[in-house]
């Protein structure tokens, strides 16, 4: 009985950690999307994230995101590449 309870508690804790992690990822994605639209659309049309691979987006964000902080660049890049 005690073993079943321990396994159930471990599973419940794992599920809560997964839910919390997904919520944090969603918040970060929204922040990155908001930054992408706010910062990047001031100079050009918005490009669909799926139109480039991770390496290309890294180059673009680094080259054209000169007015963004490192944290903002990271958030935008995470949005563009879908947390790959």
Rosetta constraint file for C-alpha pairs under 8 A:
AtomPair CA 1 CA 5 HARMONIC 6.37 0.50
AtomPair CA 2 CA 6 HARMONIC 6.17 0.50
AtomPair CA 3 CA 7 HARMONIC 6.19 0.50
AtomPair CA 4 CA 8 HARMONIC 6.07 0.50
AtomPair CA 5 CA 9 HARMONIC 6.10 0.50
AtomPair CA 6 CA 10 HARMONIC 6.11 0.50
AtomPair CA 7 CA 11 HARMONIC 6.11 0.50
AtomPair CA 8 CA 12 HARMONIC 6.12 0.50
AtomPair CA 9 CA 13 HARMONIC 6.11 0.50
AtomPair CA 10 CA 14 HARMONIC 6.19 0.50
AtomPair CA 11 CA 15 HARMONIC 6.16 0.50
AtomPair CA 12 CA 16 HARMONIC 6.21 0.50
AtomPair CA 13 CA 17 HARMONIC 6.18 0.50
AtomPair CA 14 CA 18 HARMONIC 6.21 0.50
AtomPair CA 15 CA 19 HARMONIC 6.21 0.50
AtomPair CA 16 CA 20 HARMONIC 6.08 0.50
AtomPair CA 17 CA 21 HARMONIC 6.04 0.50
AtomPair CA 18 CA 22 HARMONIC 6.16 0.50
AtomPair CA 19 CA 23 HARMONIC 6.24 0.50
AtomPair CA 20 CA 24 HARMONIC 6.28 0.50
AtomPair CA 21 CA 25 HARMONIC 6.18 0.50
AtomPair CA 22 CA 26 HARMONIC 6.15 0.50
AtomPair CA 23 CA 27 HARMONIC 6.27 0.50
AtomPair CA 24 CA 28 HARMONIC 6.21 0.50
AtomPair CA 25 CA 29 HARMONIC 6.05 0.50
AtomPair CA 26 CA 30 HARMONIC 6.19 0.50
AtomPair CA 27 CA 31 HARMONIC 6.23 0.50
AtomPair CA 28 CA 32 HARMONIC 6.09 0.50
AtomPair CA 28 CA 75 HARMONIC 6.59 0.50
AtomPair CA 28 CA 79 HARMONIC 7.80 0.50
AtomPair CA 29 CA 33 HARMONIC 6.04 0.50
AtomPair CA 29 CA 75 HARMONIC 7.13 0.50
AtomPair CA 29 CA 78 HARMONIC 6.87 0.50
AtomPair CA 29 CA 79 HARMONIC 5.05 0.50
AtomPair CA 29 CA 82 HARMONIC 7.87 0.50
AtomPair CA 30 CA 34 HARMONIC 6.02 0.50
AtomPair CA 30 CA 79 HARMONIC 7.64 0.50
AtomPair CA 31 CA 35 HARMONIC 6.15 0.50
AtomPair CA 31 CA 75 HARMONIC 6.79 0.50
AtomPair CA 31 CA 76 HARMONIC 7.82 0.50
AtomPair CA 32 CA 36 HARMONIC 6.00 0.50
AtomPair CA 32 CA 72 HARMONIC 7.31 0.50
AtomPair CA 32 CA 74 HARMONIC 8.00 0.50
AtomPair CA 32 CA 75 HARMONIC 4.41 0.50
AtomPair CA 32 CA 76 HARMONIC 4.18 0.50
AtomPair CA 32 CA 77 HARMONIC 7.31 0.50
AtomPair CA 32 CA 78 HARMONIC 6.83 0.50
AtomPair CA 32 CA 79 HARMONIC 5.14 0.50
AtomPair CA 32 CA 80 HARMONIC 7.97 0.50
AtomPair CA 33 CA 37 HARMONIC 6.18 0.50
AtomPair CA 33 CA 76 HARMONIC 6.40 0.50
AtomPair CA 33 CA 79 HARMONIC 5.82 0.50
AtomPair CA 33 CA 80 HARMONIC 7.80 0.50
AtomPair CA 34 CA 38 HARMONIC 6.00 0.50
AtomPair CA 35 CA 39 HARMONIC 5.65 0.50
AtomPair CA 35 CA 40 HARMONIC 7.72 0.50
AtomPair CA 35 CA 72 HARMONIC 7.21 0.50
AtomPair CA 35 CA 75 HARMONIC 7.82 0.50
AtomPair CA 35 CA 76 HARMONIC 6.34 0.50
AtomPair CA 36 CA 40 HARMONIC 5.41 0.50
AtomPair CA 36 CA 41 HARMONIC 7.41 0.50
AtomPair CA 36 CA 76 HARMONIC 5.62 0.50
AtomPair CA 37 CA 41 HARMONIC 5.45 0.50
AtomPair CA 37 CA 46 HARMONIC 6.84 0.50
AtomPair CA 38 CA 42 HARMONIC 6.78 0.50
AtomPair CA 39 CA 43 HARMONIC 8.00 0.50
AtomPair CA 40 CA 44 HARMONIC 6.53 0.50
AtomPair CA 40 CA 45 HARMONIC 7.78 0.50
AtomPair CA 40 CA 46 HARMONIC 6.98 0.50
AtomPair CA 41 CA 45 HARMONIC 5.47 0.50
AtomPair CA 41 CA 46 HARMONIC 5.70 0.50
AtomPair CA 47 CA 51 HARMONIC 7.16 0.50
AtomPair CA 49 CA 79 HARMONIC 7.98 0.50
AtomPair CA 49 CA 80 HARMONIC 4.89 0.50
AtomPair CA 49 CA 81 HARMONIC 6.84 0.50
AtomPair CA 50 CA 80 HARMONIC 7.53 0.50
AtomPair CA 50 CA 81 HARMONIC 7.68 0.50
AtomPair CA 52 CA 56 HARMONIC 5.96 0.50
AtomPair CA 52 CA 57 HARMONIC 6.33 0.50
AtomPair CA 53 CA 57 HARMONIC 6.32 0.50
AtomPair CA 53 CA 81 HARMONIC 7.19 0.50
AtomPair CA 54 CA 58 HARMONIC 6.13 0.50
AtomPair CA 54 CA 80 HARMONIC 7.91 0.50
AtomPair CA 54 CA 81 HARMONIC 5.62 0.50
AtomPair CA 54 CA 84 HARMONIC 7.76 0.50
AtomPair CA 55 CA 59 HARMONIC 6.46 0.50
AtomPair CA 56 CA 60 HARMONIC 6.28 0.50
AtomPair CA 57 CA 61 HARMONIC 5.89 0.50
AtomPair CA 57 CA 77 HARMONIC 6.85 0.50
AtomPair CA 57 CA 80 HARMONIC 7.19 0.50
AtomPair CA 57 CA 81 HARMONIC 7.55 0.50
AtomPair CA 58 CA 62 HARMONIC 6.03 0.50
AtomPair CA 58 CA 77 HARMONIC 6.77 0.50
AtomPair CA 59 CA 63 HARMONIC 5.96 0.50
AtomPair CA 60 CA 64 HARMONIC 5.72 0.50
AtomPair CA 60 CA 65 HARMONIC 7.54 0.50
AtomPair CA 61 CA 65 HARMONIC 5.04 0.50
AtomPair CA 61 CA 73 HARMONIC 6.47 0.50
AtomPair CA 61 CA 76 HARMONIC 7.76 0.50
AtomPair CA 61 CA 77 HARMONIC 6.87 0.50
AtomPair CA 62 CA 66 HARMONIC 6.82 0.50
AtomPair CA 62 CA 73 HARMONIC 7.43 0.50
AtomPair CA 65 CA 73 HARMONIC 6.70 0.50
AtomPair CA 68 CA 72 HARMONIC 5.76 0.50
AtomPair CA 68 CA 73 HARMONIC 6.13 0.50
AtomPair CA 69 CA 73 HARMONIC 6.21 0.50
AtomPair CA 70 CA 74 HARMONIC 6.16 0.50
AtomPair CA 71 CA 75 HARMONIC 6.26 0.50
AtomPair CA 72 CA 76 HARMONIC 6.17 0.50
AtomPair CA 73 CA 77 HARMONIC 6.02 0.50
AtomPair CA 74 CA 78 HARMONIC 6.04 0.50
AtomPair CA 75 CA 79 HARMONIC 6.27 0.50
AtomPair CA 76 CA 80 HARMONIC 6.19 0.50
AtomPair CA 77 CA 81 HARMONIC 6.09 0.50
AtomPair CA 78 CA 82 HARMONIC 5.62 0.50
AtomPair CA 78 CA 83 HARMONIC 4.85 0.50
AtomPair CA 78 CA 84 HARMONIC 7.40 0.50
AtomPair CA 79 CA 83 HARMONIC 6.71 0.50
